[in-house]
Every structure is written in structure tokens, then in C-alpha cells.
Amino acid sequence: MDSISVNQFRDNLKTYVEQTVSQHEPIKVTRRAGDDFIIMSADDWEREQETLHVLQSSNLMKQISESMATHQKNTGYKPTQEQLNEITSF
């Protein structure tokens, strides 16, 4: 993660915003007198929130763990060819 001063950020706002959105990399903005802050795209922030939601849900984490176990043992659900065609056809 790049780290820049608040003055650099202010002077090049458009460039840093475009960089953050296009490269999906947050930027840490440092301030001399105060807390630092992070700039990130809204899409990336929403993705982070979804990830945190899953990680904080014991039920979802249990489902993921069980799915990984059946996948590794190759004993998970196997859809029929007809079901696959229905899923993948547009």
C-alpha cells in the first residue's frame, strides 16, 4: 500500500482517485497532526465488508469448512449434465 502525505493527496486528488479505482489498491494518507486515513474504491470497500461478514458468521464458516472437506474427498454434490447446461446457458 502506497503512503502519501495529505498535501500530496490534495494536490493530486484526481490522479490518486483514478489510481485507487483502476488499480484496486488502497492508499494511506498521512497527516502531521492527526490520524492517518485510507482511500479505497467503493467496490473494494463493499468487497471487504462482505468478506468480514462471512468471516464473522460461524454458520457460514462452518458451511465453507464442510464444503472444503467434501471437495477434498471428492464426495461433494455433483450436478447432472442437464443441470450444468441449465446453469451455464444464457
Secondary structure, 3 states (H helix, E strand, C coil): CEEEEHHHHHHCHHHHHHHHHHHCCCEEEECCCCCCEEECCHHHHHHHHHHHHHHHCHHHHHHHHHHHHHHHCCCCCCCCHHHHHHHHCC
